[in-house]
């Protein structure tokens, strides 16, 4: 029973953050048809920026929105320096965006190293208690308020994102751009602005997730690579461009990691390999992802 509970706690907490970052991948892909390989760097940027604000004396609750804003600004910069200079291009034939977004992510990491440092940092939990509840111990497994906050906040953001996409003018513009940029432009939609907004939201989601998960996994450069790759796999497994697919993929990989870590003391070492195998299996069975919609080319 304790093993099952530990898997559930790990799967929900880590899966929630993976789902948030995967949402960023899917959102950018939906609007621009490119994969933002700088997305994993947002986890590092958000975590280290939050650490700087906390070190300067701000409470963690005040540092969270500032770090989220920093992630959004970095996302905008990535779009300006890595995508905008390429002009109007077909992402399926001109793959220069792979190098530009990946390079932008490396530059962001180098800036963090030069200005803040590369040592792992700690960030306090966003909440220590909820209405006097400071946590519980169930079958030897601690359940703390910050873990509950991670799941609730992630699910709330996902629901808000879904509502915005389906019930607001901005969401309709985003969906129009994702379906056909040329037609959306003819209808008066500023496609450049929509794409930039998608990069900003993706960066904000990555930074927000980094601060949420920091008390559990610390703030370190490894997170940008490991969690960034896992979130990309989650987005592809769920279906790039699909909001629900990103959420499904994030939680699927979160629970896979939880099972490996709980059932084996060395499970963490094999986690990337198993996740890659899941990735390949899904692509073989469902090339467009679990909830992805196959693209249809009209003659």
VOPA-388597 format. One record per residue: chain; residue number from 0; residue in three letters; x, z, y of N, C-alpha, C, O in turn. Coordinates in steps of 0.02 Angstrom, whole numbers, m for minus. Layout:
<pts>
   c     k     r       nX       nZ       nY      caX      caZ      caY       cX       cZ       cY       oX       oZ       oY
   A   NUM   ALA        X        Z        Y        X        Z        Y        X        Z        Y        X        Z        Y
...
</pts>
This chain:
<pts>
   c     k     r       nX       nZ       nY      caX      caZ      caY       cX       cZ       cY       oX       oZ       oY
   A     0   UNK       41        0      m60        0        0        0       43        0       63       28      m34      112
   A     1   UNK       98       38       62      141       42      120      175      m25      133      185      m44      190
   A     2   UNK      194      m60       78      225     m126       87      176     m175      120      195     m213      164
   A     3   UNK      114     m174       98       64     m218      127       54     m204      201       50     m250      241
   A     4   UNK       52     m140      218       43     m121      288      102     m142      330       94     m165      387
   A     5   UNK      162     m134      303      222     m154      339      223     m230      351      242     m254      404
   A     6   UNK      200     m268      301      196     m341      308      146     m359      363      158     m403      404
   A     7   UNK       89     m324      363       37     m338      413       62     m323      483       52     m362      529
   A     8   UNK       96     m266      492      122     m247      558      173     m298      582      170     m321      639
   A     9   UNK      220     m315      539      272     m364      558      241     m433      571      257     m466      620
   A    10   UNK      197     m454      526      167     m520      533      126     m526      597      129     m578      630
   A    11   UNK       89     m474      615       48     m478      675       89     m476      739       77     m514      786
   A    12   UNK      140     m431      741      179     m424      802      224     m485      814      221     m516      866
   A    13   UNK      266     m501      764      311     m558      772      271     m623      774      288     m669      812
   A    14   UNK      219     m628      732      178     m688      732      144     m700      799      136     m758      819
   A    15   UNK      125     m647      834       93     m655      899      141     m687      949      122     m731      987
   A    16   UNK      204     m663      949      253     m691      996      271     m763      977      277     m806     1020
   A    17   UNK      278     m776      912      291     m844      890      234     m891      911      246     m948      931
   A    18   UNK      173     m866      906      116     m906      925      117     m921     1000      100     m977     1021
   A    19   UNK      136     m872     1041      140     m883     1113      192     m937     1130      177     m983     1169
   A    20   UNK      251     m932     1100      303     m982     1114      283    m1050     1085      296    m1101     1116
   A    21   UNK      252    m1050     1026      228    m1113      997      175    m1145     1041      171    m1206     1044
   A    22   UNK      135    m1104     1074       86    m1132     1121      120    m1170     1177       96    m1222     1199
   A    23   UNK      178    m1144     1199      216    m1179     1250      239    m1247     1226      233    m1297     1262
   A    24   UNK      266    m1249     1165      286    m1314     1136      227    m1362     1133      233    m1420     1154
   A    25   UNK      170    m1339     1108      112    m1382     1100       84    m1406     1167       63    m1463     1173
   A    26   UNK       84    m1361     1216       57    m1379     1282       98    m1434     1314       71    m1483     1340
   A    27   UNK      164    m1427     1312      208    m1478     1341      201    m1544     1303      199    m1597     1333
   A    28   UNK      198    m1540     1237      192    m1601     1197      126    m1636     1211      123    m1697     1213
   A    29   UNK       73    m1597     1220        7    m1626     1232        6    m1667     1297      m27    m1719     1300
   A    30   UNK       41    m1643     1349       38    m1677     1414       91    m1731     1422       79    m1780     1457
   A    31   UNK      149    m1724     1389      204    m1771     1401      228    m1808     1339      266    m1856     1344
   A    32   UNK      206    m1786     1279      228    m1815     1215      303    m1806     1204      334    m1845     1167
   A    33   UNK      331    m1754     1234      401    m1736     1221      402    m1664     1196      357    m1625     1210
   A    34   UNK      455    m1647     1160      466    m1578     1137      517    m1547     1183      573    m1572     1189
   A    35   UNK      498    m1492     1215      543    m1458     1262      590    m1413     1223      573    m1356     1206
   A    36   UNK      650    m1438     1208      698    m1399     1169      731    m1344     1210      774    m1308     1184
   A    37   UNK      712    m1337     1272      734    m1279     1313      687    m1220     1307      699    m1168     1336
   A    38   UNK      633    m1229     1269      582    m1176     1265      610    m1111     1236      592    m1057     1260
   A    39   UNK      653    m1116     1185      681    m1055     1157      722    m1016     1207      727     m955     1203
   A    40   UNK      753    m1051     1255      793    m1017     1306      750     m972     1351      776     m924     1380
   A    41   UNK      685     m987     1356      641     m946     1398      636     m874     1371      625     m827     1409
   A    42   UNK      643     m867     1305      643     m800     1276      702     m759     1302      696     m700     1316
   A    43   UNK      760     m792     1307      820     m758     1332      814     m745     1407      828     m690     1431
   A    44   UNK      793     m796     1444      786     m789     1517      738     m733     1535      754     m690     1576
   A    45   UNK      679     m734     1504      629     m682     1519      654     m613     1502      644     m566     1542
   A    46   UNK      685     m604     1444      708     m538     1424      763     m512     1469      760     m454     1489
   A    47   UNK      812     m553     1485      868     m530     1526      848     m519     1599      872     m473     1631
   A    48   UNK      803     m562     1625      779     m551     1693      739     m486     1698      746     m449     1746
   A    49   UNK      698     m472     1648      661     m409     1647      710     m350     1645      699     m300     1678
   A    50   UNK      763     m357     1606      813     m303     1602      845     m290     1670      856     m232     1689
   A    51   UNK      860     m343     1707      890     m335     1773      844     m297     1820      866     m252     1856
   A    52   UNK      780     m315     1820      732     m280     1864      724     m207     1844      719     m164     1887
   A    53   UNK      722     m194     1779      716     m125     1755      778      m85     1773      773      m27     1792
   A    54   UNK      837     m116     1766      899      m81     1784      902      m65     1858      933      m16     1879
   A    55   UNK      869     m106     1899      869      m94     1971      821      m39     1991      819      m19     2050
   A    56   UNK      781      m15     1944      736       41     1959      663       27     1952      622       72     1959
   A    57   UNK      644      m35     1939      573      m52     1932      547      m29     1865      583      m33     1815
   A    58   UNK      485       m7     1861      455        9     1796      444      m55     1757      440     m110     1785
   A    59   UNK      439      m48     1691      433     m107     1648      370     m147     1664      369     m208     1656
   A    60   UNK      316     m113     1685      254     m148     1701      263     m193     1762      231     m245     1767
   A    61   UNK      305     m172     1809      319     m214     1868      367     m270     1851      363     m324     1880
   A    62   UNK      413     m257     1804      462     m308     1785      430     m364     1744      453     m421     1746
   A    63   UNK      377     m348     1708      344     m399     1665      319     m459     1704      337     m516     1686
   A    64   UNK      278     m451     1757      255     m510     1793      312     m547     1828      310     m608     1835
   A    65   UNK      363     m511     1851      420     m544     1884      459     m586     1834      480     m642     1850
   A    66   UNK      469     m560     1774      504     m598     1723      463     m659     1701      490     m713     1688
   A    67   UNK      397     m649     1697      353     m705     1680      356     m760     1733      358     m819     1717
   A    68   UNK      357     m739     1796      363     m787     1851      430     m824     1847      433     m884     1859
   A    69   UNK      483     m787     1831      549     m819     1823      548     m871     1768      577     m925     1776
   A    70   UNK      515     m856     1712      509     m904     1658      472     m966     1680      490    m1022     1662
   A    71   UNK      418     m957     1720      380    m1014     1745      424    m1057     1791      421    m1118     1788
   A    72   UNK      463    m1025     1834      506    m1062     1881      560    m1102     1842      575    m1159     1860
   A    73   UNK      588    m1071     1791      637    m1106     1750      605    m1165     1715      635    m1218     1708
   A    74   UNK      543    m1156     1692      507    m1211     1661      498    m1270     1709      506    m1328     1690
   A    75   UNK      482    m1255     1772      475    m1307     1823      542    m1343     1834      544    m1404     1839
   A    76   UNK      596    m1303     1837      662    m1333     1848      680    m1379     1789      709    m1432     1800
   A    77   UNK      665    m1358     1729      679    m1400     1670      642    m1466     1676      671    m1519     1662
   A    78   UNK      580    m1464     1697      542    m1527     1704      573    m1571     1758      576    m1632     1750
   A    79   UNK      596    m1540     1813      623    m1579     1868      690    m1611     1851      704    m1667     1872
   A    80   UNK      732    m1575     1813      800    m1600     1801      806    m1636     1733      852    m1677     1724
   A    81   UNK      761    m1622     1687      768    m1650     1619      718    m1705     1604      731    m1748     1562
   A    82   UNK      660    m1705     1637      608    m1754     1622      595    m1802     1680      592    m1862     1671
   A    83   UNK      589    m1775     1741      571    m1817     1799      621    m1873     1811      600    m1929     1826
   A    84   UNK      688    m1861     1806      736    m1915     1819      730    m1974     1770      754    m2028     1784
   A    85   UNK      699    m1963     1711      692    m2017     1663      640    m2068     1683      636    m2122     1655
   A    86   UNK      599    m2050     1734      548    m2096     1758      492    m2105     1708      481    m2062     1665
   A    87   UNK      457    m2160     1714      403    m2175     1666      434    m2205     1603      466    m2258     1607
   A    88   UNK      425    m2173     1547      457    m2196     1485      411    m2181     1426      366    m2140     1431
   A    89   UNK      425    m2216     1372      388    m2205     1310      428    m2154     1268      481    m2171     1243
   A    90   UNK      403    m2093     1260      440    m2042     1223      456    m2061     1151      503    m2034     1121
   A    91   UNK      417    m2107     1123      430    m2126     1053      488    m2173     1046      517    m2178      992
   A    92   UNK      507    m2209     1100      563    m2256     1096      623    m2233     1137      680    m2243     1117
   A    93   UNK      610    m2202     1194      664    m2175     1235      670    m2100     1222      630    m2060     1247
   A    94   UNK      719    m2081     1181      724    m2011     1160      778    m1974     1199      806    m1925     1175
   A    95   UNK      791    m1997     1260      840    m1962     1302      818    m1891     1318      860    m1848     1333
   A    96   UNK      752    m1879     1315      726    m1812     1330      752    m1759     1280      754    m1700     1297
   A    97   UNK      772    m1780     1221      800    m1732     1173      863    m1701     1201      872    m1641     1200
   A    98   UNK      908    m1744     1226      971    m1720     1254      961    m1682     1319      993    m1631     1330
   A    99   UNK      916    m1708     1362      909    m1676     1427      877    m1607     1423      899    m1560     1456
   A   100   UNK      825    m1600     1381      794    m1533     1376      840    m1484     1340      843    m1426     1358
   A   101   UNK      874    m1508     1288      921    m1464     1252      977    m1442     1299      997    m1384     1298
   A   102   UNK     1003    m1488     1338     1057    m1471     1385     1032    m1423     1438     1069    m1377     1457
   A   103   UNK      971    m1432     1462      944    m1387     1513      938    m1316     1485      951    m1267     1521
   A   104   UNK      920    m1310     1421      917    m1244     1390      985    m1212     1385      992    m1152     1398
   A   105   UNK     1036    m1251     1368     1105    m1224     1364     1130    m1202     1432     1163    m1150     1438
   A   106   UNK     1114    m1240     1483     1135    m1221     1551     1102    m1156     1572     1134    m1113     1603
   A   107   UNK     1038    m1148     1556     1003    m1086     1573     1036    m1026     1539     1044     m974     1569
   A   108   UNK     1056    m1035     1475     1089     m981     1439     1157     m965     1470     1176     m906     1476
   A   109   UNK     1194    m1016     1490     1259    m1005     1521     1253     m968     1587     1294     m926     1603
   A   110   UNK     1201     m984     1625     1190     m950     1689     1176     m876     1676     1201     m833     1713
   A   111   UNK     1136     m861     1625     1123     m791     1608     1188     m756     1587     1200     m699     1608
   A   112   UNK     1230     m789     1548     1293     m759     1527     1337     m744     1587     1368     m690     1589
   A   113   UNK     1342     m789     1635     1386     m781     1692     1360     m730     1742     1400     m697     1776
   A   114   UNK     1295     m722     1748     1266     m678     1799     1247     m609     1772     1255     m559     1808
   A   115   UNK     1223     m606     1711     1199     m542     1683     1243     m518     1626     1255     m458     1620
   A   116   UNK     1268     m563     1585     1308     m545     1528     1275     m566     1463     1216     m584     1462
   A   117   UNK     1313     m564     1409     1288     m587     1344     1275     m529     1296     1253     m541     1239
   A   118   UNK     1287     m467     1317     1277     m410     1272     1203     m398     1259     1162     m408     1305
   A   119   UNK     1184     m378     1199     1114     m360     1186     1090     m304     1231     1128     m257     1245
   A   120   UNK     1030     m309     1255     1002     m259     1301      939     m229     1271      909     m256     1224
   A   121   UNK      920     m172     1297      859     m138     1275      810     m135     1334      829     m127     1392
   A   122   UNK      747     m141     1317      693     m135     1366      643      m85     1339      624      m89     1281
   A   123   UNK      621      m38     1380      572       11     1355      505      m22     1339      489      m76     1365
   A   124   UNK      467       12     1297      401      m14     1279      355      m15     1340      361       27     1385
   A   125   UNK      309      m62     1341      263      m67     1398      215       m8     1400      194       13     1454
   A   126   UNK      196       18     1343      152       76     1341      179      126     1290      203      108     1237
   A   127   UNK      175      190     1308      195      244     1262      134      277     1230      138      306     1176
   A   128   UNK       77      272     1264       17      303     1238      m44      266     1264      m42      235     1317
   A   129   UNK      m99      270     1227     m163      242     1248     m215      296     1240     m233      316     1185
   A   130   UNK     m240      320     1297     m290      374     1298     m266      434     1257     m304      465     1220
   A   131   UNK     m201      450     1265     m173      507     1229     m146      491     1160     m112      533     1130
   A   132   UNK     m160      432     1134     m135      413     1068      m65      386     1074      m54      335     1108
   A   133   UNK      m17      417     1042       53      397     1046       78      365      981      138      354      973
   A   134   UNK       33      350      937       53      317      875       31      357      815       12      416      820
   A   135   UNK       32      324      758       12      355      696       61      335      641       96      285      646
   A   136   UNK       63      376      590      105      363      532       58      354      472       25      401      450
   A   137   UNK       56      293      445       13      278      388       56      257      330       89      205      333
   A   138   UNK       55      297      276       96      282      217      170      272      235      204      231      206
   A   139   UNK      192      311      284      262      307      304      278      251      352      336      242      370
   A   140   UNK      228      212      373      238      155      418      213      175      487      154      191      495
   A   141   UNK      257      175      538      234      194      605      194      138      639      215       80      638
   A   142   UNK      138      156      668       97      110      707       98      137      779       70      190      793
   A   143   UNK      131      101      823      140      126      892       99       85      940       81       28      925
   A   144   UNK       82      113      998       39       77     1046       68       10     1068       30      m37     1080
   A   145   UNK      134        4     1072      163      m59     1096      150     m116     1046      141     m174     1066
   A   146   UNK      149     m100      981      133     m152      931       62     m177      940       48     m237      935
   A   147   UNK       16     m130      953      m54     m150      965      m59     m192     1028      m96     m240     1030
   A   148   UNK      m21     m173     1079      m22     m211     1142        2     m282     1132      m26     m329     1160
   A   149   UNK       55     m291     1092       81     m358     1079       26     m403     1051       16     m459     1074
   A   150   UNK       m8     m378     1000      m60     m419      967     m118     m432     1014     m141     m489     1020
   A   151   UNK     m143     m380     1048     m201     m387     1092     m185     m434     1150     m225     m478     1167
   A   152   UNK     m126     m425     1181     m107     m467     1238      m98     m540     1217     m120     m585     1252
   A   153   UNK      m67     m551     1160      m56     m619     1136     m123     m653     1122     m134     m710     1142
   A   154   UNK     m168     m618     1086     m233     m647     1070     m274     m660     1134     m308     m711     1139
   A   155   UNK     m269     m614     1182     m306     m623     1245     m281     m684     1282     m321     m722     1309
   A   156   UNK     m215     m693     1285     m188     m752     1319     m208     m816     1285     m221     m867     1317
   A   157   UNK     m209     m814     1218     m230     m874     1181     m303     m891     1195     m319     m950     1204
   A   158   UNK     m346     m841     1197     m417     m853     1211     m425     m879     1282     m464     m926     1294
   A   159   UNK     m389     m849     1330     m392     m872     1400     m370     m945     1405     m401     m985     1439
   A   160   UNK     m315     m961     1371     m290    m1030     1372     m341    m1079     1344     m349    m1134     1370
   A   161   UNK     m374    m1059     1290     m425    m1103     1260     m484    m1112     1307     m510    m1168     1314
   A   162   UNK     m505    m1058     1340     m561    m1062     1387     m543    m1106     1447     m584    m1147     1469
   A   163   UNK     m482    m1098     1473     m460    m1138     1530     m460    m1212     1512     m481    m1254     1552
   A   164   UNK     m437    m1229     1452     m433    m1299     1432     m501    m1331     1422     m510    m1391     1433
   A   165   UNK     m550    m1291     1402     m616    m1319     1385     m669    m1309     1439     m719    m1345     1439
   A   166   UNK     m659    m1261     1485     m713    m1244     1532     m695    m1255     1606     m738    m1244     1648
   A   167   UNK     m634    m1275     1622     m615    m1282     1692     m593    m1353     1707     m577    m1392     1662
   A   168   UNK     m592    m1371     1772     m571    m1437     1793     m497    m1448     1777     m477    m1503     1757
   A   169   UNK     m456    m1395     1786     m385    m1401     1769     m376    m1416     1695     m334    m1456     1676
   A   170   UNK     m416    m1383     1654     m412    m1395     1583     m434    m1465     1564     m404    m1497     1520
   A   171   UNK     m485    m1490     1598     m507    m1559     1584     m454    m1609     1606     m444    m1659     1572
   A   172   UNK     m421    m1594     1661     m366    m1639     1683     m310    m1638     1632     m280    m1690     1617
   A   173   UNK     m295    m1580     1606     m241    m1575     1556     m259    m1614     1494     m218    m1650     1466
   A   174   UNK     m321    m1608     1471     m342    m1644     1411     m344    m1719     1423     m329    m1759     1378
   A   175   UNK     m361    m1739     1485     m362    m1810     1501     m291    m1839     1499     m280    m1894     1473
   A   176   UNK     m243    m1802     1527     m174    m1824     1527     m147    m1827     1456     m109    m1872     1439
   A   177   UNK     m167    m1779     1415     m143    m1778     1346     m169    m1838     1306     m136    m1861     1259
   A   178   UNK     m229    m1862     1324     m257    m1919     1287     m230    m1986     1311     m214    m2029     1270
   A   179   UNK     m223    m1994     1377     m198    m2058     1403     m176    m2047     1475     m216    m2041     1521
   A   180   UNK     m109    m2045     1485      m83    m2032     1552     m102    m2087     1601     m120    m2073     1658
   A   181   UNK      m98    m2150     1578     m112    m2206     1623     m185    m2204     1646     m199    m2212     1706
   A   182   UNK     m231    m2193     1599     m302    m2190     1618     m316    m2130     1663     m355    m2135     1710
   A   183   UNK     m285    m2073     1648     m294    m2014     1689     m270    m2026     1760     m301    m2003     1808
   A   184   UNK     m214    m2061     1767     m187    m2077     1833     m235    m2122     1872     m244    m2113     1932
   A   185   UNK     m266    m2170     1838     m315    m2214     1871     m377    m2176     1893     m411    m2197     1940
   A   186   UNK     m392    m2121     1860     m450    m2080     1878     m434    m2031     1935     m477    m1991     1953
   A   187   UNK     m373    m2035     1962     m355    m1992     2019     m321    m1928     2001     m311    m1885     2044
   A   188   UNK     m302    m1919     1938     m267    m1858     1917     m193    m1866     1929     m163    m1916     1910
   A   189   UNK     m163    m1816     1961      m91    m1817     1972      m56    m1797     1908      m49    m1737     1893
   A   190   UNK      m35    m1847     1869       m7    m1832     1803       59    m1794     1808       74    m1752     1766
   A   191   UNK       99    m1810     1859      163    m1774     1868      151    m1699     1878      187    m1657     1850
   A   192   UNK      100    m1684     1917       85    m1613     1931       59    m1578     1868       76    m1520     1855
   A   193   UNK       20    m1613     1828       m6    m1583     1766       51    m1570     1717       54    m1516     1687
   A   194   UNK       96    m1618     1711      153    m1609     1665      197    m1551     1689      218    m1510     1649
   A   195   UNK      209    m1547     1755      249    m1492     1782      215    m1425     1769      248    m1376     1751
   A   196   UNK      149    m1424     1777      112    m1361     1764      118    m1341     1691      122    m1281     1676
   A   197   UNK      118    m1389     1646      124    m1373     1575      193    m1342     1560      198    m1295     1521
   A   198   UNK      245    m1368     1591      312    m1339     1583      315    m1268     1612      346    m1224     1582
   A   199   UNK      282    m1258     1669      281    m1191     1700      245    m1141     1655      269    m1085     1644
   A   200   UNK      187    m1160     1629      149    m1115     1585      189    m1100     1521      190    m1044     1497
   A   201   UNK      221    m1152     1494      261    m1142     1434      318    m1093     1446      331    m1049     1405
   A   202   UNK      352    m1100     1503      405    m1054     1519      380     m983     1529      412     m935     1507
   A   203   UNK      322     m976     1561      293     m910     1571      274     m877     1505      285     m817     1496
   A   204   UNK      246     m916     1459      227     m889     1393      289     m864     1355      287     m811     1324
   A   205   UNK      344     m903     1358      404     m882     1324      433     m818     1353      452     m773     1316
   A   206   UNK      435     m813     1420      461     m752     1451      416     m692     1438      441     m637     1425
   A   207   UNK      351     m703     1441      304     m648     1427      312     m622     1356      313     m562     1344
   A   208   UNK      318     m668     1309      328     m648     1239      393     m611     1228      396     m565     1187
   A   209   UNK      446     m630     1265      510     m597     1258      506     m524     1278      534     m480     1244
   A   210   UNK      471     m509     1333      464     m440     1356      421     m400     1308      434     m341     1296
   A   211   UNK      369     m431     1281      326     m396     1234      365     m375     1171      356     m320     1146
   A   212   UNK      407     m421     1147      441     m409     1083      506     m371     1090      534     m349     1040
   A   213   UNK      532     m364     1151      597     m334     1162      604     m264     1132      656     m249     1102
   A   214   UNK      554     m220     1138      563     m153     1108      572     m155     1032      599     m108     1003
   A   215   UNK      550     m208     1000      556     m213      927      620     m249      906      653     m228      858
   A   216   UNK      638     m302      941      696     m342      921      752     m344      973      800     m381      964
   A   217   UNK      748     m303     1026      797     m302     1079      799     m369     1117      763     m416     1100
   A   218   UNK      840     m372     1168      850     m433     1207      919     m458     1192      969     m426     1210
   A   219   UNK      924     m515     1159      989     m543     1140      984     m618     1134      930     m646     1127
   A   220   UNK     1043     m650     1137     1045     m723     1138     1021     m752     1071      996     m808     1069
   A   221   UNK     1030     m716     1017     1008     m741      952      933     m755      951      911     m800      915
   A   222   UNK      895     m717      990      822     m726      991      804     m796     1016      756     m827      991
   A   223   UNK      842     m821     1066      826     m886     1092      833     m941     1040      793     m987     1038
   A   224   UNK      884     m935      997      895     m985      945      847     m974      887      811    m1020      867
   A   225   UNK      847     m913      859      807     m900      799      732     m906      812      697     m944      779
   A   226   UNK      707     m868      861      635     m869      875      614     m936      905      558     m959      893
   A   227   UNK      659     m967      944      642    m1032      972      632    m1084      918      584    m1123      921
   A   228   UNK      677    m1085      869      670    m1133      813      608    m1117      772      570    m1162      753
   A   229   UNK      598    m1052      758      539    m1033      718      474    m1051      754      426    m1073      722
   A   230   UNK      473    m1042      820      412    m1059      858      401    m1135      857      343    m1157      853
   A   231   UNK      455    m1174      860      448    m1247      856      421    m1266      787      376    m1309      783
   A   232   UNK      447    m1235      735      422    m1248      667      348    m1229      663      308    m1265      633
   A   233   UNK      330    m1172      694      260    m1150      693      215    m1202      727      160    m1216      703
   A   234   UNK      239    m1229      784      199    m1279      819      190    m1342      778      136    m1371      776
   A   235   UNK      243    m1363      743      239    m1424      702      195    m1411      640      154    m1453      621
   A   236   UNK      204    m1353      609      164    m1335      551       89    m1333      569       47    m1359      532
   A   237   UNK       74    m1302      626        4    m1299      646      m23    m1365      671      m83    m1379      666
   A   238   UNK       21    m1406      700        0    m1470      728       17    m1473      802      m17    m1443      843
   A   239   UNK       71    m1510      819       93    m1514      889       36    m1541      933        4    m1591      916
   A   240   UNK       25    m1507      988      m29    m1526     1033      m93    m1488     1021     m140    m1494     1061
   A   241   UNK      m97    m1449      967     m158    m1412      951     m148    m1338      968     m102    m1306      943
   A   242   UNK     m192    m1311     1010     m188    m1240     1028     m200    m1196      967     m162    m1150      954
   A   243   UNK     m253    m1211      931     m268    m1171      871     m213    m1179      818     m197    m1132      782
   A   244   UNK     m185    m1239      814     m131    m1250      766      m70    m1209      782      m38    m1182      736
   A   245   UNK      m52    m1202      846        5    m1161      866       m6    m1088      846       40    m1055      823
   A   246   UNK      m67    m1064      857      m83     m995      839      m78     m986      763      m48     m938      739
   A   247   UNK     m108    m1032      726     m107    m1028      653      m35    m1030      627      m16     m990      584
   A   248   UNK        4    m1076      653       74    m1082      631      115    m1021      647      155     m999      606
   A   249   UNK      104     m992      706      141     m932      725      128     m874      678      174     m840      656
   A   250   UNK       65     m862      663       48     m806      619       69     m821      547       88     m775      510
   A   251   UNK       65     m883      526       86     m901      459      160     m885      449      179     m854      399
   A   252   UNK      202     m905      496      274     m891      490      289     m817      499      335     m790      469
   A   253   UNK      249     m783      542      258     m711      550      247     m674      485      285     m628      468
   A   254   UNK      196     m693      449      182     m659      385      231     m680      331      247     m640      287
   A   255   UNK      255     m742      333      307     m762      285      369     m720      295      399     m696      247
   A   256   UNK      390     m710      358      447     m668      373      436     m596      352      482     m563      327
   A   257   UNK      375     m571      363      359     m503      343      364     m492      269      391     m442      246
   A   258   UNK      339     m540      229      343     m535      156      415     m534      133      433     m494       90
   A   259   UNK      456     m578      161      526     m581      140      564     m517      157      602     m491      116
   A   260   UNK      553     m491      217      590     m432      239      569     m369      202      609     m324      192
   A   261   UNK      506     m366      183      481     m306      149      497     m307       74      514     m255       46
   A   262   UNK      492     m364       43      501     m368      m29      575     m370      m50      590     m357     m108
   A   263   UNK      619     m385       m4      690     m389      m21      732     m362       36      719     m376       95
   A   264   UNK      783     m323       19      827     m295       70      868     m350      105      890     m341      162
   A   265   UNK      878     m405       71      915     m461      101      868     m519      120      891     m575      131
   A   266   UNK      804     m503      124      755     m556      139      765     m587      207      752     m647      215
   A   267   UNK      789     m548      255      801     m575      322      852     m631      322      848     m676      364
   A   268   UNK      900     m628      276      951     m680      273      922     m746      247      945     m799      267
   A   269   UNK      872     m741      204      842     m801      176      782     m826      215      753     m878      199
   A   270   UNK      762     m789      266      703     m807      305      707     m877      334      659     m915      327
   A   271   UNK      762     m897      368      765     m965      395      758    m1018      341      725    m1069      352
   A   272   UNK      788    m1007      282      784    m1056      228      713    m1063      204      689    m1119      195
   A   273   UNK      679    m1008      192      610    m1010      167      564    m1043      219      520    m1082      201
   A   274   UNK      573    m1026      282      532    m1056      335      543    m1131      337      496    m1169      348
   A   275   UNK      605    m1152      328      620    m1224      327      586    m1258      267      562    m1314      273
   A   276   UNK      584    m1224      210      550    m1252      152      474    m1258      164      443    m1307      145
   A   277   UNK      445    m1206      197      374    m1210      215      362    m1269      262      313    m1305      256
   A   278   UNK      408    m1277      309      406    m1332      357      404    m1400      321      362    m1442      337
   A   279   UNK      449    m1409      274      452    m1472      236      390    m1483      194      364    m1538      190
   A   280   UNK      367    m1429      163      308    m1434      120      247    m1456      159      209    m1500      137
   A   281   UNK      237    m1426      218      179    m1445      259      185    m1517      283      135    m1553      284
   A   282   UNK      246    m1538      301      254    m1607      325      241    m1657      269      216    m1712      282
   A   283   UNK      258    m1639      208      245    m1684      152      170    m1690      139      144    m1744      129
   A   284   UNK      135    m1633      140       64    m1632      125       22    m1654      185      m25    m1693      178
   A   285   UNK       40    m1628      245        3    m1643      306       53    m1662      360       74    m1619      398
   A   286   UNK       73    m1725      366      124    m1745      415      107    m1727      487      152    m1718      527
   A   287   UNK       43    m1723      503       22    m1706      571       10    m1631      581      m14    m1611      634
   A   288   UNK       27    m1591      531       16    m1519      537      m52    m1499      509      m94    m1541      495
   A   289   UNK      m60    m1434      500     m121    m1409      469     m184    m1426      509     m236    m1443      480
   A   290   UNK     m179    m1421      575     m237    m1435      617     m225    m1494      664     m265    m1505      709
   A   291   UNK     m171    m1530      653     m156    m1588      695     m202    m1646      680     m227    m1654      624
   A   292   UNK     m214    m1688      731     m257    m1746      723     m214    m1808      723     m176    m1820      770
   A   293   UNK     m218    m1849      671     m178    m1911      669     m193    m1956      727     m251    m1966      746
   A   294   UNK     m141    m1984      757     m150    m2031      812     m171    m2099      785     m144    m2124      736
   A   295   UNK     m219    m2128      819     m245    m2193      798     m227    m2245      850     m246    m2238      908
   A   296   UNK     m192    m2296      830     m174    m2350      876     m225    m2406      870     m237    m2433      816
   A   297   UNK     m255    m2423      927     m305    m2475      928     m272    m2543      940     m227    m2549      982
   A   298   UNK     m295    m2592      904     m266    m2658      912     m291    m2690      976     m273    m2747      992
</pts>
